[in-house]
Amino acid sequence: MFLGFPVGDAHALLQGWMRRMGERSRIRRATREMAQAFREFQSDPDPFFSRERVHWRNDRLECAVRVGLGGWVSEELEAGRAFFSPVP
């Protein structure tokens, strides 16, 4: 399963990779943390995830800065339209 969808037998290499990733303690921890954040989001009147805000992760941020969008990212953060994940 990937995001709730089955991965067919035609994708045996992907199935194996997903199984191996699921065995890693850090992946299991990240999955638990994400699931907990999602549960909290569903009942929070001021949700952590919002369609009006961009959730910046390390890969997105690095890419934006590398292509010259660092100033824009800074403006979005200051305006409250973007945010970083909280430290667990």
VODO-477320 format. One record per residue: x, y, z of N, C-alpha, C in turn; residue number from 1. Coordinates in Angstrom, 1 decimal. Layout:
<<X Y Z> <X Y Z> <X Y Z> NUM>
...
This chain:
<<0.8 -1.2 0.0> <0.0 0.0 0.0> <0.9 1.2 0.0> 1>
<<0.5 2.2 -0.8> <1.1 3.5 -0.8> <0.1 4.6 -0.7> 2>
<<0.1 5.4 0.3> <-1.0 6.4 0.5> <-2.4 5.8 0.4> 3>
<<-2.5 4.6 0.9> <-3.8 4.0 0.9> <-4.2 3.2 -0.4> 4>
<<-3.3 3.2 -1.4> <-3.5 2.6 -2.6> <-2.6 1.3 -2.8> 5>
<<-3.2 0.2 -3.2> <-2.4 -1.0 -3.4> <-1.4 -0.8 -4.5> 6>
<<-0.2 -1.4 -4.3> <0.9 -1.4 -5.3> <0.8 -2.8 -6.0> 7>
<<0.4 -2.9 -7.2> <0.2 -4.2 -7.9> <1.5 -5.0 -8.0> 8>
<<1.2 -6.3 -8.3> <2.3 -7.3 -8.5> <3.2 -6.9 -9.6> 9>
<<2.7 -6.1 -10.6> <3.6 -5.7 -11.7> <4.7 -4.8 -11.3> 10>
<<4.7 -4.3 -10.0> <5.7 -3.4 -9.5> <6.4 -4.1 -8.4> 11>
<<7.0 -5.2 -8.6> <7.6 -6.0 -7.6> <8.8 -5.3 -6.9> 12>
<<9.6 -4.5 -7.8> <10.7 -3.8 -7.2> <10.3 -2.7 -6.3> 13>
<<9.2 -2.0 -6.7> <8.6 -1.0 -5.8> <8.1 -1.6 -4.5> 14>
<<7.4 -2.7 -4.6> <6.9 -3.4 -3.4> <8.1 -3.7 -2.5> 15>
<<9.2 -4.2 -3.0> <10.3 -4.6 -2.2> <10.9 -3.4 -1.5> 16>
<<11.0 -2.3 -2.3> <11.6 -1.0 -1.7> <10.7 -0.5 -0.6> 17>
<<9.4 -0.5 -0.8> <8.5 0.0 0.2> <8.6 -0.9 1.5> 18>
<<8.7 -2.2 1.3> <8.8 -3.1 2.4> <10.1 -2.8 3.2> 19>
<<11.2 -2.6 2.5> <12.5 -2.3 3.2> <12.4 -1.0 3.9> 20>
<<11.8 0.0 3.3> <11.7 1.3 3.9> <10.8 1.2 5.2> 21>
<<9.7 0.4 5.1> <8.8 0.2 6.2> <9.5 -0.5 7.4> 22>
<<10.6 -1.2 7.2> <11.3 -1.8 8.2> <12.3 -0.9 9.0> 23>
<<12.5 0.3 8.4> <13.5 1.2 9.0> <12.9 2.0 10.2> 24>
<<13.5 2.0 11.3> <13.0 2.6 12.5> <12.7 4.1 12.3> 25>
<<13.5 4.8 11.5> <13.3 6.3 11.3> <12.0 6.5 10.4> 26>
<<11.8 5.6 9.5> <10.7 5.7 8.6> <9.4 5.4 9.4> 27>
<<9.4 4.4 10.3> <8.3 4.1 11.1> <8.0 5.3 12.1> 28>
<<9.1 5.9 12.6> <8.9 7.0 13.5> <8.3 8.2 12.8> 29>
<<8.8 8.5 11.6> <8.3 9.6 10.8> <6.8 9.4 10.4> 30>
<<6.5 8.2 10.1> <5.1 7.8 9.8> <4.2 8.0 11.0> 31>
<<4.6 7.6 12.1> <3.8 7.8 13.4> <3.6 9.2 13.7> 32>
<<4.7 10.0 13.5> <4.6 11.5 13.8> <3.6 12.2 12.8> 33>
<<3.7 11.8 11.6> <2.8 12.4 10.6> <1.4 12.0 10.8> 34>
<<1.1 10.7 11.2> <-0.2 10.3 11.5> <-0.8 11.0 12.7> 35>
<<0.0 11.2 13.7> <-0.4 12.0 14.9> <-0.7 13.4 14.6> 36>
<<0.2 14.1 13.8> <-0.1 15.5 13.4> <-1.4 15.6 12.6> 37>
<<-1.6 14.6 11.7> <-2.9 14.6 10.9> <-4.1 14.5 11.8> 38>
<<-4.0 13.6 12.8> <-5.2 13.4 13.8> <-5.4 14.7 14.5> 39>
<<-4.4 15.4 15.0> <-4.5 16.6 15.7> <-5.1 17.7 14.8> 40>
<<-4.6 17.7 13.5> <-5.1 18.7 12.6> <-6.6 18.6 12.4> 41>
<<-7.1 17.4 12.4> <-8.6 17.2 12.1> <-9.5 17.8 13.1> 42>
<<-9.0 17.9 14.4> <-9.8 18.5 15.4> <-9.4 19.9 15.9> 43>
<<-8.4 20.5 15.3> <-7.8 21.7 15.7> <-8.5 22.9 14.9> 44>
<<-9.1 23.9 15.7> <-9.7 25.0 15.0> <-8.7 25.9 14.2> 45>
<<-7.4 25.8 14.6> <-6.4 26.6 13.9> <-5.4 25.5 13.4> 46>
<<-5.7 24.8 12.3> <-5.0 23.7 11.9> <-3.5 24.0 11.5> 47>
<<-2.7 23.0 11.8> <-1.3 23.0 11.4> <-1.1 23.1 9.9> 48>
<<-1.8 22.2 9.2> <-1.8 22.1 7.8> <-3.0 22.9 7.2> 49>
<<-2.8 23.7 6.3> <-3.8 24.6 5.7> <-3.6 24.8 4.3> 50>
<<-4.7 24.9 3.5> <-4.6 25.1 2.1> <-4.1 26.5 1.8> 51>
<<-4.1 27.4 2.8> <-3.7 28.8 2.6> <-2.2 28.9 2.9> 52>
<<-1.6 27.9 3.4> <-0.2 28.0 3.8> <0.7 26.9 3.2> 53>
<<1.9 27.2 2.9> <2.8 26.2 2.3> <3.6 25.6 3.4> 54>
<<3.7 24.3 3.4> <4.5 23.6 4.4> <5.9 23.3 3.7> 55>
<<6.9 24.0 4.2> <8.3 23.9 3.7> <9.0 22.8 4.4> 56>
<<9.6 21.9 3.6> <10.4 20.8 4.0> <11.8 21.1 3.5> 57>
<<12.8 20.4 3.9> <14.2 20.6 3.6> <14.4 20.6 2.1> 58>
<<13.9 19.6 1.4> <14.1 19.5 -0.1> <13.4 20.7 -0.8> 59>
<<12.3 21.0 -0.5> <11.6 22.2 -1.1> <12.3 23.5 -0.9> 60>
<<12.7 23.7 0.4> <13.4 24.9 0.7> <14.8 25.0 0.0> 61>
<<15.5 23.9 -0.1> <16.8 24.0 -0.8> <16.6 24.3 -2.2> 62>
<<15.6 23.7 -2.9> <15.3 23.9 -4.3> <14.9 25.3 -4.5> 63>
<<14.1 25.9 -3.7> <13.6 27.3 -3.8> <14.8 28.2 -3.7> 64>
<<15.6 28.0 -2.8> <16.8 28.9 -2.6> <17.7 28.8 -3.8> 65>
<<18.0 27.6 -4.2> <18.9 27.3 -5.3> <18.4 28.0 -6.6> 66>
<<17.1 28.1 -6.8> <16.7 28.8 -8.1> <16.4 30.2 -7.9> 67>
<<16.8 30.8 -6.7> <16.7 32.3 -6.6> <15.4 32.7 -5.9> 68>
<<14.7 31.8 -5.2> <13.5 32.2 -4.6> <13.6 32.4 -3.1> 69>
<<14.8 32.6 -2.6> <15.0 32.7 -1.1> <14.3 34.0 -0.6> 70>
<<14.3 35.1 -1.3> <13.6 36.3 -0.8> <12.1 36.1 -0.7> 71>
<<11.6 35.4 -1.7> <10.1 35.1 -1.7> <9.8 34.2 -0.5> 72>
<<10.6 33.2 -0.3> <10.3 32.3 0.8> <10.3 33.1 2.1> 73>
<<11.3 34.0 2.3> <11.4 34.8 3.5> <10.1 35.6 3.6> 74>
<<9.7 36.2 2.6> <8.4 37.1 2.6> <7.2 36.2 3.0> 75>
<<7.1 35.0 2.5> <6.0 34.1 2.8> <6.0 33.7 4.2> 76>
<<7.2 33.5 4.8> <7.3 33.1 6.2> <6.9 34.3 7.1> 77>
<<7.4 35.5 6.8> <7.1 36.7 7.6> <5.6 37.0 7.5> 78>
<<4.9 36.7 6.4> <3.5 37.0 6.2> <2.6 35.9 6.8> 79>
<<3.2 34.8 7.3> <2.5 33.7 7.9> <1.8 32.8 6.8> 80>
<<2.2 32.9 5.6> <1.7 32.0 4.5> <2.5 30.8 4.3> 81>
<<3.6 30.6 5.0> <4.4 29.4 4.9> <4.9 29.1 6.3> 82>
<<5.3 27.9 6.5> <5.8 27.4 7.8> <6.7 26.2 7.7> 83>
<<7.5 26.0 8.7> <8.4 24.8 8.8> <7.7 23.8 9.7> 84>
<<8.0 22.6 9.6> <7.5 21.6 10.6> <8.1 21.9 11.9> 85>
<<7.3 21.7 13.0> <7.9 21.8 14.3> <8.9 20.7 14.6> 86>
<<9.8 21.0 15.5> <10.8 20.0 15.9> <10.1 19.1 16.9> 87>
<<10.2 17.8 16.6> <9.5 16.8 17.5> <10.1 16.8 18.9> 88>
